Amino acid sequence: MKNIIVGQSGGPTSVINSSVAGVYKKAKELGVEHVYGMVHGIEGFLEENFIDLDDYLSDNNNYELLKRTPAAFLGSCRYKLPKVEGNEDVYEKIFSILEKHEIDAFFYTGGNDSMDTIKMLSDYAKEHNKTQVFMGVPKTIDNDLPITDHCPGYGSCAKYIATSLREVIRDNASFSKNRLTVCIVEIMGRNAGWLTAAAALAKDETGEGVDAIYLPEVDFELDKFIENIKKLSETKSSIVVAVSEGIHDKDGKFICELSDGDRSVDAFGHKQLSGTATTLANIIAKETGFKTRAIEFSTLQRAASHIASLTDINEAEMVGEKAVEEANNGNTGMMVTLVRKSSNPYSCETGIYDIHDIANVEKKVPIEWIDLDNNQMKQEFIDYAKPLIIGELQPIYKDGIPQHLLRK
Amino acid sequence: MKNIIVGQSGGPTSVINSSVAGVYKKAKELGVEHVYGMVHGIEGFLEENFIDLDDYLSDNNNYELLKRTPAAFLGSCRYKLPKVEGNEDVYEKIFSILEKHEIDAFFYTGGNDSMDTIKMLSDYAKEHNKTQVFMGVPKTIDNDLPITDHCPGYGSCAKYIATSLREVIRDNASFSKNRLTVCIVEIMGRNAGWLTAAAALAKDETGEGVDAIYLPEVDFELDKFIENIKKLSETKSSIVVAVSEGIHDKDGKFICELSDGDRSVDAFGHKQLSGTATTLANIIAKETGFKTRAIEFSTLQRAASHIASLTDINEAEMVGEKAVEEANNGNTGMMVTLVRKSSNPYSCETGIYDIHDIANVEKKVPIEWIDLDNNQMKQEFIDYAKPLIIGELQPIYKDGIPQHLLRK
């Protein structure tokens, strides 16, 4: 491979840049001349908005900083490639840019929507006898890509959630039973509850943890929820509940829609959700008279690189390296996967898998991992998730604040 | 001093437990027999709900864990002592409990309201020739206690705010100018803007930081705010603004009240504020059509011990030790203060000051430290705040999550 290019797409994570670092590292080991980065994904690519990663990453200090930098260093996008039919000009433009810059391989880090881009480009290349290869590099805090055991980005987000919830539990328990506060914490995850399930990891040795967990995999019943809070209040002096932003009733109506009707829709047609915790906090206050508090982890959960999981950072780098290695072997139209060999002791390797089985498919939390009677996660989930949050990569502090690497 | 007692009051911080640790440490050095902790402050004290800190802190591992545990290890309260007149029974009860347990000194960590408790008890003791001494130990994320240069709890909260804002800025900048997002971050601080001002510390070497900062010390003008966002949008592809929960218009009407009328009131008669960021995000979306996002740091900012400032932890411990030392010297009705000797290099000592000049007085951010034209903080503030966020105390991790010390 003479030159290669890497891009970032979709919602950012704490470790998406470690995958870019991995792509760069392996490519340089293999003697690739230029490792380009597309600025703002395929959107920037179409404008030939590239940077040469040598300008940043040939300096090892910058390489280390990049691994500690959250969000998309290269810039991300939410551009969905149109169908080939009727849009041949877009595809011709993409391949002409690749040819012009002698780019032999194209790497894209992203989730379900981004893997669709790899699928369409690799299919087009095969059909038109193009030699360039296209590889998907998994990245999503949502952990909802199929085939792969888990997704880079998930572990760090889960670690943030468990750490912050434990702190919220401490804070909420500061006052006595006569000032009982019901704290409802909203966690990202539209259709898949992997992140909200990570709330279960906050439990400590004493058994003190989140009092109830509500995932979008299970239809939400408001009456039962209120009943559960009342029951908890009989014995607890502090109640902390974790809810997914995507919880909905049996008719599919989102709980946040109970309070306000219109919601904007993103480029992929997904409804923009928020306000689930606030909606529920208001309902509980009204129904029980308890003091309530709503907390939304919002983008903090996906950007908190200062408490990223070292396991996650290492795996994000690993999938970047693997993508380059496999592209160099001539593979295309594949996504790198993480293949768990063992949970205890934890061991995980990389593999590759046909992108057609991955793009646009969502993997949800298995219902049998949910303790429906107690609104908790079962041990199977704990065993699955716990290894993914282990380890820390010490931030590089300056003036008391973690440093990041920025594009010039 | 034969026995002493320490209590925690008011809203918790990341480092309030370090002050309890300091009280314990110094008392043991001085040969105090029992160091009691009141469970839930004066409220628990009145029920003789004590623990003996030896049961926890004679083990050095627990001492280290306590310094890393956020919120009130002993439990807090928001109990306001009634006036002596007509409530003599309450005061008699307090002193009879002290006498029964041979407690010679009473230490209370807290903010303005809690210092009032120390004032009333020490005044009562003097008037009734009681020998017990009462010392205030400063604690408040709000940094609004007078006389003291700053308050333990502030530095860690400021460090969390600066760190998280830098991460939010990275996240918000992931997308390109054609997906400009205006992110409005709400920070605690009802009347004093010290915490919101700490947003200025997020600025990095490249000058990239928060685009505007709005403190409650300055009347908020909605028209000018909208105008500023529009102006910023001309050159920026991402806008992040920090606002205090307590910003209000020239008539004193809180901005969050623009969207919803009724607000509950806490035990001290303070209005419960929230939703300022959401209110402004909705207004901006309507007025400009930009995508907006509201983030509330909520209790996360005061509980994030995993990113606490080592300077703050050390000073919190120091004020606890000083309180015991001065009580042992026979002082009463005083609060420990932090006295800055130099900002660069930073050096700070402890002092004591008459509680009458402190209780119920609020210290605000000096107007001359605010760059009113640019909605930013001036260098004077940066020089003041920067030393307070320096240093980290590595959490003690287990299964990937920081450990805390809990009461049995």
Interface residues (C-beta under 8 A of the other chain):
Chain A: Q8 G11 P12 H40 E43 G44 T69 P70 A71 A72 G75 S76 C77 R78 K159 A162 T163 S164 R166 E167 V168 R170 D171 N172 A173 S174 F175 S176 R179 C183 L201 A202 D204 E205 T206 E208 S264 K291 R293 I295 E296 S298 T299 L300 R302 A303 A304 S305 H306 I307 S309 K386 I389 I390 G391 E392 Y397 K398 D399 G400 I401 P402 Q403 H404 L406
Chain B: Q8 G11 P12 H40 E43 G44 T69 P70 A71 A72 G75 S76 C77 R78 K159 A162 T163 S164 R166 E167 V168 R170 D171 N172 A173 S174 F175 S176 R179 C183 L201 A202 D204 E205 T206 E208 S264 K291 R293 I295 E296 S298 T299 L300 R302 A303 A304 S305 H306 I307 S309 K386 I389 I390 G391 E392 Y397 K398 D399 G400 I401 P402 Q403 H404 L406
